[in-house]
């Protein structure tokens, strides 16, 4: 049965593989990318994942209206239930790294929880991206200074998280149990498990999902070797030093963890002071691009 199930899943991804691209932003209102999603009603007949307008007690509006991805658009969840969906991304670059970012809400008690796994080998093996983050050098962070999310219980409204697989994807030493470097397609598995509490809980809701692979340029630069940022964390301004002597000019981009560009500026030379007084405190991703591709990428924090 398991082999038959993964055969069906593999056929599904083969049928949708022609629509791949390097980056995509999904609000669930545009149907362009929804063929990437597969709701598992074969192994989990009571799967509650749906795409639609939230009309529940707590989940009553999408982040980008009107639609979101959630565990049942109308009804509270039954107890002791498992709901699973898959979505895939086909790599479009030779030198690349994968990342995943999305906004979400959770409503449950401590026995209600979610899992996020990824397979680099078309479903044969799975990595838990939150609990195996140290083993695979995965960066998992949530908006602001909140600790790594557990995906248990309830959130206070909308929050957001990013999963950055740069280190795993760019390693050449074969130190990881599973290799991501040569994966041409990755599959994500989102699981939500309801506990045995007889409360009227809404479960898990997701919106504004960003995922992709970014080209690492002709030369495979390390994300840290060529950029030095100080202080980090910082208050209103920081200094960027580009340590690659070949660098003459490029574009600096600062993105929040939803993937939105908050600051973009042209830079020349190897040292720059960047003012960010108008940006709220939180986690950001700094990228420096040249005409050949991305020179470097680092996570920074503003107090």
BELPE-V650567 format. One record per helix or strand of 3 or more residues. SS is the DSSP state (H for helix, E for strand). FROM is the first residue (numbers start at 1). TO is the last residue. If there is no record, write none. Layout:
SS:FROM:TO
SS:FROM:TO
//
This chain:
H:2:19
E:23:26
H:31:36
E:37:39
E:49:53
E:67:71
E:82:90
E:96:107
E:113:119
E:139:142
E:159:164
H:166:170
E:185:193
E:203:215
E:227:230
E:237:242
E:249:256
E:261:268
E:271:275
E:282:290
E:293:302
//
